[in-house]
Amino acid sequence: MKNRVVRPAMHTRFGTADGYVTDQLLDYYEALAAGGAGLVIVEYTAVDALLGRAGLNQLVIDDDKFIPGLKKLAQVIQKHGAKAALQLHHAGRVARPGAVGVQPVAPSAIPAQGSKYLMPRALTVAEIKELVLRFAQGAERAKKAGFDAVELHGARDYLLNQFLSPASNKRPDNYGGNLANRARFLLEIMGAIRQLTGPAFPLWPRLNGMEVGIPEGICLEDAKELAQMLEGAQADAIHVMEFPGFLHPPMCEPPGSMVYLAEAIKKVVSVPVIAGGRSTPEVAEQVLREGRADLIFFGRALWADPELPNKLAEGRRDDVAPCLECRKCREVLHKDGVLACTVNAALGWEREYRIRPAKKAKRVLVVGGGPAGLETARIAALRKHEVILCERGERLGGQLLLAARPPYKGGIEALTAYLSNQVKKLGVRVETGKEVTAALINEINPDAVVMATGMVPLIPDIAGIDRGTVVTAQDILAEKADFGKNIVVIGGALVGCETAEFLRDRGCQVTIIEVLPEIGAQVSPEIKSFLLKRLAEKGVVMLAGVQKEEITERGVEILNEEGHRQLIEADTIVLAIGARPNRTLVNELRETVPEIYLAGDCQEPRDIMAAIADGARVGRAL
């Protein structure tokens, strides 16, 4: 390997419905390899299409007909100097009904947690032997396709781990009971692979170093003993992770959070150990220098910026787009079936979003220095346009500056710094403290104007809304408004909840009121459980199903969910019920500017991902 950076296997849904490689998948993996990673492990690939797939559009390798496409995939990775490995996989009891269509299989008839999973049936010994052969044949096909290595997915809650874990394996035969028996299936697979591929073809497992919070789950001592068994069975490396992998709120996962497991396993084996878990370059270098692991995997960080390895090698650390650890990638993939990244709009659209010089260089005025405006300016400057960016505030960042204020959101500051630094390095003329008017636009005489002027808070039609005790969440977070000790936050969506926590951490007594039947009804499920738990633990009062509100001199009167009138005393009322686009200038300019584009909240108030995506789209359309 040319470096110690490993790109771990991560599902994309870019394959076809029946498991073939697509051009979109080839473009995606080529971008990863071209970015400089030393080893790229292709996402989990099913050795049994009928019973083994975990999701839709998963790659398959249970027949020779898949070899030609996989060969192209290995080649696009290798042509950039990266090594290509393929991860072999069987879902076992977590095979999804929509992907499989039949009853799933497992070591024992114990269902996975979650209502979407069916009760599995226990595999017979004959079926286990057949699966051993399927894994071995999958490895043989991977070698024929030109891959440099294979990885066995023995982690998470997939079939190999289901055999390894005493929580899911209650078999009374030679494949259950003590660790040696539970490891028998995996060890037999490794032996069969060696017979078909030879002793020199690299092969290793990915393992759970620990099953956290799972009664009777794998403990670290089990994992250490297992790693020694696997080394004895000629494993060429051990790839270690923690399961479940999301134990902390989004944006709070400590850098290198899984390294302690790999470090413990490295002490008992002599083969290379792959570690990671929200790896940052600084933590990765420290782990390697201290000998705690041999290789470091970078997962979501390479979605945010696949060129991270190259940029680090060239000494361009501040050019690396930061992963926010927001987990929007995971949310949209599970919700919409589309892989996307908050900071990298080109993810999955590498061919379409390749940056090319504009056919005609233009003078472009970007109005607004929030995420949409900054990304528009960055892309437009890369395409060789002359770009002027005006921001009426004294700092660039727009809504990013406010989004970074609540607890656990400090990672957003890295995105603000990255975008601000990039536009300046690319020669964008940045003017802060500059209010854009029609007269100024006429003076600049641009060929195109991009309106990225953001949003303004919605002011509801509530009796007493004009009282001096009423402020907006935006003014609270920007520290532009004074507030008392007793606070009512009107609005229980993300902004309202985060503002409530922000105020509670400053010693205020806070009540959230929401018209919908539940607090956080529209909050991402990746965030919601952590957020509501923290609010409850901190003593924030949360009232949902509020039918009517009136602001009085004493606070807020409501008609609660039971239909009873209730006074909530407050000396400050904070509005957090949404926003509307700020399009003040747009109508004035339609007759005078040749091209006008809207981007970000100016088009429609949404989240950071949508703002960056708008900026990327407009920057390429100019």
N, C-alpha and C positions, 0 to 999 in steps of 0.2 A: 504494500500500500504506500502511496505517496505521502500520506499523512495519517494521523490517528483519528480523523473525523469519520464517524459512522452515521449514515442516514438509516434509521430503523424502518422496518416495514410499517406502513400506515395506510389504511384503506382509503381509496379515492372514489370508488364507484365509476371510474372511467373505462372499465371494461364493458363488453357487450353483455346483454342479459344472459347469454349462454356461456360466458366466460372467456371470450376471445380478446386479444389485444387490439386496441383501437389506435388511430392516429393521435387522438387526444392524449392517450396514455403515453405514447412514444414521445410526444412533445414535452409532456410533464417530466418524465424521467430524464430526458436529454438535458433539460434545464437544470435539474438537480446535479447531474454529473458534470455539466459544463461549469457549474458554480464552484467546483473544486473539492467536493467530498472524496475521501479516499476509498470508501466502501459504501455502495448503495445497495440496500437490501430491499428487493421488490416485495410489495405488499402480499399479505397472506393469500396463498394459492391453494385451492381445494384439491385434495387427492381423491375426493369422491364427490362428484357433482350431485348425486342423488341425495345423499345423507349428510354431507359434510360442509355445506356452505352456510356461512353465518349471516350473509346479507345479500342484497341485490347487486348485480354487476360485479360479483367477485370473480377473479381470475380462477381458471380451472386447469389442471394438469393430469387428468385421469385417462387421457387418450393421446395417441401420437398426433392426432389432428391439431393439437394445440402447439406443437413444437415450432412450426414456421413463424407464427406470431411472436412466440417467446424468444426465438432466435433474433428477430429484429430488435426486440426489447433489450436483450443482452448487448447487442452490437451498439445501440445508440448510447448506452452507458459507458461501454468500454472505449469507444472512440475518443472520449475526453480524458482518458487516463485513469478512470475510476475502476475499481473492481466491482463486479456484479454478482450478487447473491440472490437466490430465490428462497422465500420462506414457504415451507410446506405446512399445510394446516388441515385440521378437521374440527368442526365446531362441536360435535358431540351433542350434549343436551341443550346447548344454546343455539342450535340450528333453528332458524326462524321458519314458521309455517309458510310464510309467503315465498321464501327462497327454496324451501325443500318440498313442501307439499305432503309429507308423510311423517309418521311418528319418529321423533329423533331417537338416537341411541346414546348410551352412556355406560360407564362401568357398572352402575347400579341404578335402580329405578327411583332416583331422587331428583325432583325437578329443580331447575334453576330458579333463583329469586326473580319475581316479576311475573305479572299476569299474562304477558305476551308469549311466554314459553309453555310448551306442551309437556305433559308427563312423559319422560323418556322410558324406553324399555332397556333392560340390561343386555349387553352384548353376550353372545355365546362365545365359547372358546374358539370354535371354528371361525366365527366372524372376526374375532381378534386376530387370528392368524391371517385372514384375508386382508385386514387393514394393514398389518405389518408389510405385506407384499405391496399393497397400494402405495404406501409411503416410499418403499424402496424403488418401485417403478417410477414414482414421481421424481425422485432424485436422479434416477437414470435419465429420464427425459430432460431434466434441467441440465444435466451434463451434456447431452446431445445437442441441446439448444445453445450451448456455448457459455453457460453461466460458470463463474469461477468457483462457486461454492453453493451450499444449501444450508438453510437454518430451519430447525424443527421448532414449530411454535408450541412450546410446552408451558406457556405462561397464561395469564388472565384466567378465564374460566372455560377454556377450550378443552377438547377431548384428552389431550396428553396430560394436561394438568388435572383433569377430573380423575384420571387414574392415580396421579401422584398424591392428590390431597386426601387425607383421611376424612375430610368433611363430605366428600362426594363419592368416595370409594368404600363400599361396605361389602365387597365381594368375599365369599367364604373360600374361594379357591386360590390357586397360586398367583393370581393377579390382584389379590387384596390382602389386607392384614398389615404385616410389618412393611417398613420402607422398601426393603429389597424386593418384596413381592409387588408393591405398588409401582415400583420403577421398572418392573420386568417388561412391560409393554414398550416403553421408551427404549430400553436397552436392546430389546429384540429388533426394533426398527433400525437402530443404529448399526447393529450387526448385519442386518439384511442389506442396508444401503452400502456398507463396506463390500459386501459380496458382489454387488452389481456395479459399483462405481470404482472399486479399487481403493487401496489404502492411502493414496496420495490426494484424493479429491477432498477438499476441505469441507468439514461438516461440524456443526455445533448446535446446541439447543439454546432457546431463550426460556428462562425460568423465572418463576416468582421467587424472589428471595424471601418473601413473607406474604402470607394472606392476612392482611390487617383487618381486625374486627370480624373475622369469620370464625365462629366456634368450631373447634377441632381442625382449623385450617393449618396450612403449612407454616411452621415456625422457622426461624433462621437456622437453628441447629439441624433441622431436617434438610434444609437447602444446602448447607455445608456438606453434610454427609452424602447427599445426592450428587453434588458437584464432584466429589471424589470418585464416586462410582462411575460417573460419566467420563471423567478423565481416564479412568482405567479401561473404559470401553472405546478409547481413542477419540474422544471429542477434541477438536482442535482449538476450541475456545469455549467460554461460558458467558452468555449474555444475560444480565441480571436486571430485573425490574421489580417494582412493588405492585401488589394488587390488593384492593382496587387502587388505581393510579390517581384518583382525585379525592384527596383527604382534606384538602384545604380550600377555602373560598377562592374563586378565580382571582388572579392577580396577587395572591398571597402565598403561592407555593414557594418555599425557600429554594434558592438556586442549589442544584446538585442534591435534591432531596432524597434520591434513592441511592446515592453513592455509598452510604454506610453499609448497605447490603452487599454490594459488589466488593467493597473493601474487606469485609469479613470472609467472603468466599475466596478472594485472592490469597488470603493467608493460608488456605488449606489446599490449594492447587498450584500447579506450575504452568498451566496453559494460560494464554492471554484471557483477561476478563474485560468485558465490555460493560461500561457503567454510564449513567446519565440520570436524567430527570430534571427538567427545566435547566439544562446546561447553559451557562454563560461562558464566553471565551475565557474570562478571568478565572472563574472557578474551575473550568476544565484544565487549564494550564497548571493550576495549583495541584489538582488531583493527580495529574500525570507526574509532576515534579516530585510529589511526595510518595509516589509509587503505590497509590491506593487503587489504581486501575491501569489498564494498558491502552484502552481505546475508549473514546467518549462518543455516545450517541447524541445527536441533535435532532429533535423531532419537529415540533411546531416552529422552532427558530428558523428552520430551513424552509418552512412554508412562508414565513414572513420575508425571508431574504435567502433564496437559494445560493446566492453568490457570497454568502458569509465566509466560507473557507478561503476563497480567492482574495477577498478584501482584507482578511486578517493577514494572509501571507504577504500582501503588498503594503502592510502597515496602514491600512485605511479603516481603522476601527470606527471612526465617527461616520463612515459612509454605510455602515450596516443598519438596515431597517430593523427596528426592535420588535420582537414578539411581545405583545402586551400581556400574554397569559390570560386573555379575556375568555378564551374557549368558544368564541363565536364560530370558529371553524367546526368544532364538534357539534354545536347546536344546529347550524344550518345543514350540515351533512345528515344528521339524524332526522331533522324536521322536513327538509325540502329535497334531500337526496343530491344536493349540489355542494361540492367542496368549495369553500371560499375563505379568504383571510381578511381580517380587518385592515391590515396595512399594505397588503399586496393584492391589488385588484387583478393582476395578471395571472394569479394562481389558477391553473386549469385552462387558461386561454393563452398559453405562451406564444403560439403562432400568431393569433389574431392581435395580441397586444405587444408584439415586438415593436420596439421604438425605432422608427425610421425618420430621417430628415424630411421636413415638410417640402412639398413641391414648390411652394412659394413662401418665403419668410415674411411674416407679418409683424406689425407692431400690435401687441396684445396688452390690454389693460385688464388686470384682475382686481376686482373690487371686493376686498375682504380677505383677511389673513387667517381664517380658520382652516380646518383640515381640507375642505374642498378647494378653497382658494390656493392653499399652499401646494396641494398635489397637482392642481391644474398648472400652476406656475412651473413646478418642477418638470412635468412632462413636456410642457410647451418649450421650455428652455432647452431640454435635451433634444428637441426636434428643431432647434436652431431659430426659433422665433425670438424677436426682441420683446422682452416681457417687463412690464411695470406692474408692481403689486402695491396697492394702497390699502392701508389698514387704519381705521379711525382711532383705534386704541393705541396705547403706547407700547404694547407688546404683541408679537405674533402669537397665534394660537386659537383665538376665538373661543368657541365653546370648550375646546380642550383644556383651557386654563381653569374653567369651572368644573369640568368633569374630573379633574385631578384633585379637587379639594376634599371630597368625602373620604372616609376611611377606606383603606385598601385600594385606592385608585392611583397611587403615586406613580405606577408604571406608565401612565399616560404622559407624564412629563418627558419621558424618553422619546416619545413620538413627536411631541412638540419641538424638542431640541433637534431631533433628526431632520424634520421637514424644514425648520427654520434654517438650519445649517446648510442643507442641500440647495435651497433656492439662492442663498447668498453665494455659495461656491460656484453655482452655475451662471452667475452674472446677472441674476434678476435684480432690477432696480427696485429696492424695497423702501417704501416711505411709510413710516408709522406716524401716528398722530395726525393723519391726513384724512379729512372728511371729503369724500368725493361728491362733487356736484356736477350738474349738466355743464356749467361753465368750465370746470376743470377738464372734463372729458373733451369738450371742444378744443381746449388749449392743447391737450395731449394729442388729439387727432388720431385715435387708434383705428386700426383696420378691424379690430374685433374687441368687444368688451365681454368679460365673463363676470356675471353678477353672482358673487358668493357672499352676500351680505347677511346670511344667517337668518335668524328668526327673532320674533318678539313674543313675550309670554302672552298667553290668552288670559283675558280678564273676564271672569264669569259674571253673569247677570244675577248677582246676589244682593239682597237688601243690606245696606251698610258697607258696600264694597269700597266706598270712597273715604272711609275713616282713615285717620292717620296711623292707626295701628296695623294697617294692612301693607305687606311688602311681598315681593316675589322671591321665589327660591333662588333665582339668578342673582338678585341683589344680596341675598344672604351669603351665598357662596363666594361672591366677588367682594364681600366685606364692604359693601356700599350702603348697608342699612343697619341701623341699631336694632337691638332686640332685647326683650325682657327675659324674665325667668320662666314664665308660663307661656308655652307656645302651642298653638294649634296649626297643624299643617293640613291644608285642604288639598287632597289628592294623594292616593296611595299607590301610584305607579312608581317606577324606578327613581325618578327625580325626587318625588315626595319622600320616599323611604330613605334615600341616601341623605337628603337634607335633614330629615328628622334625626338620623344617627349623628350627623355632623353637629347638630345643636345639642343633642343629649351628651355628647362627649365634651361639650363646653359647659356642662352643669345645668342645663335647662330641663324643666319638666315638659315633656312633649307628648301630644296626642295627635295621631293621624286619623282623619276622617275621610271616608271613601264612599262614593255612591254605589259602586259595584259590590256584589255580594262577598268579595274577598279582597284583602289587601294583597297587592302584588300580583293581581290577576294577569297582567300583561308583561310581567318580568320574566326574563329568560329562566328556564328551569335550572340551568347551570349555576345561576346566582341565587335564585329565590329561596331555597331552603336555608342556605347559609345566612342570607340577609335577614329573613324573618326570625330565625333563631337568635341572631345577635340583638335585634330590636327587642325581642321579648326578654332576653336575659338582662338587657340594660334598663328595662322598666319603661319602655315606650308603650303608651296605651294605643291600641289599634282598634278603631271602630269602623266596621264595614256595613254596607247596606243602609247608609244614611240617606233618608228620603228628601229632606229639606233642610236648608241652612239659612241662617240670618245672623249677620254680624252686628253685635250690640256694643255698648260701651263697656260691658262686663266680659265679653268674649264672643262665643259662637253658640247660638241656639240651634239645635238640630231636632229632627224627628227621627228617632233611631229605628233600628230594624224591627223592633216590636211595636212601632207606632207611637211611642211615648215621647213627649217633648222633654228635652234635656239641655241644660246649660253647661257648657264647658268653659270655665273661666280661663281667660287668656289676656295677656297684655300685648301679645304680638300674634298676628295671623299671617301665615305664610302661604302664598298661592303656588301650587305646583300641579296644575291641571292640564298642562300642555302648552303648545305654542302654535304660531302661525307664521308663514313665510314673510320675511321683510323685503317687500318689492317696491319700496317707495320710489326708487329711481327708474324702474323698468319702463313704465308707461311714458315717462318723459323722453326716453331715449329711442323709442322704436322708430321715430321718423328721421333720426339724425345719424345713427350708427349703422354701418353696413351689416355687421354681424353681432347678434346678442345671444349669449348663452346663459342659462341658469344652472347653478351647481349647488349641491348641499342643501342645507335647511332653507335656503332661498327658494329652492324648487319645492321641497316638501320636508318638514321637520322629521328627521329620522335619527339614526345612530351614526357612530363614527365610521363603521363599515360602509354605510350608504354614502356618506360624504366623500370618503376616499374614492369609492367606486365612481361617483359622479365626476370628481376631479380627474381621474384617469381617463374616463370616457371623453370629457370635454377637451382635455389636453391633446388627445389623439385626433379629435374631430376638427381642430383648428387648422 
